[in-house]
Amino acid sequence: MAKSALKKTFLTPLGKENPVFVQILGICSTLAVTNKLQNTLVMTLGVMFTTALSSWTLSLMRNRIPSRIRMMVETMVIATYVIIVDIVLKAFYPDMWKQLGPYV
């Protein structure tokens, strides 16, 4: 019995509950548009911008946000930076926006 529990504990994260596979499913839209180097670079810069600035903004606000609305505020901050990326792409790089717009 101890062997089967050990085997299950060891093999479960390698298969069904593999965190890498689960996290990759979240970036399917990114994988769909990264078929060219230019698309990949623009998408990478957008993700880096959004991740860095939303993390910075939320770290400044973390002690001021009540815990019961923290998740909503985090979602709003991330959505704000994603919208900024979308607006910049639409304004300055319309051809790139046409390719990446639905995925941003």
Rosetta silent file (secondary structure, phi, psi, omega in degrees, C-alpha in Angstrom):
SEQUENCE: MAKSALKKTFLTPLGKENPVFVQILGICSTLAVTNKLQNTLVMTLGVMFTTALSSWTLSLMRNRIPSRIRMMVETMVIATYVIIVDIVLKAFYPDMWKQLGPYV
SCORE:     score description
SCORE:     0.000 S_00000001
   1 L     0.000  -39.426  179.708    0.000    0.000    0.000 S_00000001
   2 H   -65.370  -34.083  178.757    2.817    2.387    0.780 S_00000001
   3 H   -65.380  -42.079 -178.249    4.332    1.653   -2.620 S_00000001
   4 H   -67.989  -37.313  177.549    1.124    2.550   -4.468 S_00000001
   5 H   -66.999  -40.596  177.706    0.751    5.810   -2.534 S_00000001
   6 H   -65.021  -42.768  179.220    4.365    6.688   -3.249 S_00000001
   7 H   -62.727  -43.605  179.127    3.934    5.784   -6.900 S_00000001
   8 H   -63.987  -43.808  179.270    0.775    7.904   -7.139 S_00000001
   9 H   -62.162  -36.230 -178.646    2.452   10.834   -5.409 S_00000001
  10 H   -78.557  -41.275 -172.679    5.383   10.624   -7.786 S_00000001
  11 H   -86.249  -26.433 -178.012    3.528    9.996  -11.055 S_00000001
  12 H   -58.280  -47.136  179.153    0.491   12.296  -10.697 S_00000001
  13 H   -67.535  -16.497  178.755    2.445   15.556  -11.216 S_00000001
  14 H   -83.247  -19.265 -175.732    4.097   14.042  -14.281 S_00000001
  15 L  -114.248 -101.383 -173.274    0.804   13.304  -16.008 S_00000001
  16 L   -60.741  -40.587 -173.934   -2.656   14.717  -15.366 S_00000001
  17 L  -105.787   36.925  179.489   -1.671   17.408  -12.895 S_00000001
  18 L   -73.895  117.554 -176.934    1.519   18.597  -14.559 S_00000001
  19 H   -62.906  -31.139  178.928    1.810   22.332  -13.807 S_00000001
  20 H   -65.176  -46.119  179.036    3.736   22.998  -17.007 S_00000001
  21 H   -62.949  -41.449 -179.349    0.967   21.526  -19.172 S_00000001
  22 H   -64.252  -42.088 -179.442   -1.706   23.408  -17.230 S_00000001
  23 H   -71.240  -33.644  178.495    0.141   26.719  -17.588 S_00000001
  24 H   -64.567  -35.875  179.162    0.819   26.172  -21.289 S_00000001
  25 H   -60.305  -28.738  179.178   -2.919   25.821  -21.929 S_00000001
  26 L   -72.018  -16.631 -178.928   -3.310   29.389  -20.687 S_00000001
  27 L  -110.664   26.041  179.359   -1.079   30.739  -23.437 S_00000001
  28 H   -59.252  -38.248  178.845   -2.756   29.056  -26.398 S_00000001
  29 H   -64.810  -35.197  176.797   -3.653   32.447  -27.854 S_00000001
  30 H   -65.888  -41.703  179.199   -0.011   33.445  -27.650 S_00000001
  31 H   -65.504  -28.413 -177.333    1.015   30.294  -29.453 S_00000001
  32 H   -69.505  -29.753 -175.138   -1.522   30.978  -32.201 S_00000001
  33 H  -107.375   -0.654 -177.797    0.072   34.264  -33.288 S_00000001
  34 L   -94.444   48.876  179.767    3.749   33.568  -32.723 S_00000001
  35 L   -92.985  -10.655  176.629    4.303   32.106  -36.155 S_00000001
  36 L  -126.973  153.699 -179.041    6.601   34.957  -37.268 S_00000001
  37 H   -61.933  -41.438 -178.802    9.526   36.531  -35.465 S_00000001
  38 H   -63.124  -45.574  177.187    7.967   40.005  -35.591 S_00000001
  39 H   -60.323  -41.959 -179.476    4.690   38.774  -34.079 S_00000001
  40 H   -62.745  -44.680 -179.451    6.614   36.911  -31.404 S_00000001
  41 H   -64.999  -43.546 -179.949    8.676   39.953  -30.445 S_00000001
  42 H   -65.517  -43.078  178.547    5.668   42.267  -30.272 S_00000001
  43 H   -64.225  -40.246  178.530    3.665   39.760  -28.227 S_00000001
  44 H   -62.690  -45.117  178.729    6.649   39.219  -25.918 S_00000001
  45 H   -63.444  -39.668  177.937    7.077   42.955  -25.367 S_00000001
  46 H   -64.218  -42.712  178.951    3.366   43.342  -24.666 S_00000001
  47 H   -66.664  -41.909  179.107    3.367   40.501  -22.144 S_00000001
  48 H   -64.067  -44.171  178.275    6.522   41.832  -20.466 S_00000001
  49 H   -59.262  -50.061 -178.140    5.082   45.363  -20.277 S_00000001
  50 H   -63.301  -44.945 -178.617    1.799   44.133  -18.853 S_00000001
  51 H   -65.702  -47.274 -176.765    3.406   41.765  -16.355 S_00000001
  52 H   -65.225  -49.770 -176.109    6.043   44.205  -15.129 S_00000001
  53 H   -72.605  -33.953  176.871    3.807   47.236  -14.744 S_00000001
  54 H   -69.257  -37.366  176.181    0.863   45.368  -13.261 S_00000001
  55 H   -64.368  -43.033  179.595    3.186   43.732  -10.717 S_00000001
  56 H   -63.790  -47.152 -179.532    4.724   47.101   -9.884 S_00000001
  57 H   -62.140  -45.346 -178.596    1.331   48.805   -9.572 S_00000001
  58 H   -68.969  -31.626  177.123   -0.122   46.048   -7.428 S_00000001
  59 H   -68.699  -31.841  175.880    2.929   45.974   -5.167 S_00000001
  60 H   -71.757  -30.520 -175.232    2.428   49.692   -4.514 S_00000001
  61 H   -95.686   -8.039 -167.432   -1.268   49.164   -3.789 S_00000001
  62 L   -59.695  -32.468 -179.387   -1.151   45.875   -1.875 S_00000001
  63 L   -84.539   -9.487 -178.051   -1.403   47.365    1.622 S_00000001
  64 L  -102.853  -10.053 -177.549   -4.236   49.677    0.634 S_00000001
  65 L   -93.056  124.135  174.990   -6.528   47.135   -1.035 S_00000001
  66 L   -63.053  143.387 -174.690   -9.047   45.394    1.230 S_00000001
  67 H   -62.504  -28.287 -177.520   -8.687   41.625    0.996 S_00000001
  68 H   -73.226  -18.128  178.145  -12.316   41.090   -0.029 S_00000001
  69 H  -118.790   10.068 -176.246  -11.857   43.071   -3.280 S_00000001
  70 H   -58.462  -44.527 -178.505   -8.190   42.330   -3.948 S_00000001
  71 H   -62.927  -39.940  178.871   -8.851   39.893   -6.801 S_00000001
  72 H   -65.640  -41.614  179.230  -11.140   42.371   -8.575 S_00000001
  73 H   -65.394  -42.220  178.046   -8.584   45.160   -8.265 S_00000001
  74 H   -60.488  -42.887  178.530   -5.817   42.901   -9.570 S_00000001
  75 H   -63.736  -41.205  179.626   -7.954   41.962  -12.563 S_00000001
  76 H   -65.355  -40.461  179.430   -8.750   45.614  -13.276 S_00000001
  77 H   -65.125  -46.220  179.047   -5.091   46.640  -13.121 S_00000001
  78 H   -62.688  -43.847  179.143   -4.019   43.856  -15.471 S_00000001
  79 H   -62.104  -36.000  178.371   -6.895   44.637  -17.850 S_00000001
  80 H   -61.682  -46.161 -179.871   -5.879   48.305  -17.858 S_00000001
  81 H   -69.816  -33.413  175.562   -2.360   47.501  -19.018 S_00000001
  82 H   -65.292  -40.711  178.018   -3.627   45.035  -21.625 S_00000001
  83 H   -65.258  -38.189  176.758   -5.931   47.754  -22.990 S_00000001
  84 H   -61.113  -44.625  177.590   -2.994   50.181  -23.098 S_00000001
  85 H   -60.445  -43.566 -179.968   -1.008   47.673  -25.164 S_00000001
  86 H   -63.133  -42.918  179.907   -3.987   47.215  -27.486 S_00000001
  87 H   -65.250  -42.912  179.061   -4.447   50.987  -27.932 S_00000001
  88 H   -63.425  -43.773  177.438   -0.740   51.536  -28.651 S_00000001
  89 H   -61.174  -43.972 -178.227   -0.737   48.736  -31.216 S_00000001
  90 H   -66.266  -37.998 -176.724   -3.863   50.104  -32.875 S_00000001
  91 H   -77.065  -43.087 -171.219   -2.551   53.675  -32.973 S_00000001
  92 H  -105.732  -22.776 -178.019    1.059   53.141  -34.032 S_00000001
  93 L  -135.010   68.406 -174.064    1.175   49.668  -35.624 S_00000001
  94 H   -62.110  -34.062  178.461   -2.196   49.038  -37.306 S_00000001
  95 H   -66.078  -41.502  177.895   -0.944   46.133  -39.429 S_00000001
  96 H   -67.683  -37.206  179.490    0.429   44.388  -36.357 S_00000001
  97 H   -62.758  -37.387  179.062   -2.774   45.191  -34.467 S_00000001
  98 H   -63.142  -34.234 -179.950   -4.822   43.454  -37.182 S_00000001
  99 H   -80.450  -41.384 -173.935   -2.791   40.289  -36.669 S_00000001
 100 H   -97.265  -18.153 -173.360   -2.504   40.373  -32.879 S_00000001
 101 H   -47.712  -51.237 -178.693   -5.637   42.326  -31.916 S_00000001
 102 H   -63.505  -23.625 -177.357   -7.992   39.404  -31.310 S_00000001
 103 H   -93.673  -16.571  178.476   -5.387   37.700  -29.115 S_00000001
 104 L   -82.446    0.000    0.000   -4.432   40.755  -27.085 S_00000001
